């Protein structure tokens, strides 16, 4: 049995956080009314993505430690990430984008530029699925976000960062460098890079250095804390410190890349260890979080195009989230689960 049954719930919660923030962006044209943006200066979607990467760092490093070979580790990661990514983008382009093409379905599907751009997305050369000239879901209420109606999927930028983090773990595993000291050094290096690197210089590197500290913190958590039972009082205190810093410390947006994973990691691990009836009930239906993340934006664009009048981000979220949760479970059972590689003989973990 898995040792961290609460991780499924946390991933679902993180996916809902991303959908929540995007509800304001897509329904209202901006995120200025999003409550976390108002209170802390940062949308909750960013925190949700950081949670994803903390948990991913924990689980992926654990997978690398327990997998007999780097080849099997790579195969497991590809089978988990690629099928849903590929199927989602193919369906979105062929059926959704074509239906909203201003040039017509036939022209869109037979235009080489359509598939050339899709290939760029699938090969991680583009950070979102955007057809500025031929696709329009609706008219944006904010002139500053004129790009929004033509963007079929705006969350794909994290996928190439995730794959880059997987590659780091794979290289560390191949060189037998996954140890407490090296992982701690990686985390310190990641924080230093994130605090000193100018995101505007390069989009991919900016995204990478922004999320690497969260992923590396998850790795540190796996190497140092996975064998110890967490304390609820310490977890609550850590969460309280995090909330206090986010709300009261000036310049939080410049410091969140360090403070959020530092103080959020332990409470996340504590929640993950809880083995209550609700988490057990939730686990039996699978893990819809990746599918929710991939399908959230496209479904929100479609629903936004179908509604009339002014909708608040709150009501739009309530409208969207049931369909997105259903899409997540369909993706899990139809696309993701059949490709999972389960039968890999574990190796004994030696102390390092």
Protein Blocks (a to p, Z undefined) as FASTA:
>chain_A
ZZblmlmmmmmmmmmmmmmmmmmmmmnopaklgmklmmnopafklmmmmmmmmmmmmmmm
mmmmmpmbfklmmmmmmmmmmmmmmmmmmmmmmmmmmmmpcnbjklmmmpmklmmmmmmm
mnopafbdcdfklgcfbdcfbfklmmmmmmmblklmmmmmmmmmmmmmmmmmmnopacfk
lmmmmmmmmmmmmmmpcfklpmklmmmmmmmmmmmmmmmmmmmmmmpccdfklmmmmmmm
mmmmmmmmghklmmmmmmmmmmmmmmmmmmmmpccfklmmmmmnopfklmmmmmmmmmmm
mmmmmpgcjddfklmmmmmmmmmmmmmmmmmmmmmmmmpcfbbcddddddZZ
